[in-house]
Amino acid sequence: MKNIFIFISFITFALTQYDFNLTDVNSSSPTYGQEIGPQSFIGIPTLYYFGHQY
């Protein structure tokens, strides 16, 4: 049972590491206009929110 839990945890962790790039549209940001993504902040805790406004 422990081996199954470890296997499922490993697969879940591996699949959650999605890499993407988006253009920074925050004009007060030092990276404004640049394509940034998770690889731009290695070693820094980050949070990503993809909201939508009508």
Secondary structure, DSSP 8 states (H G I E B T S, - for coil): -HHHHHHHHHHHHHHT-----EE---TTSTTTTSEE-GGGGTTS----------
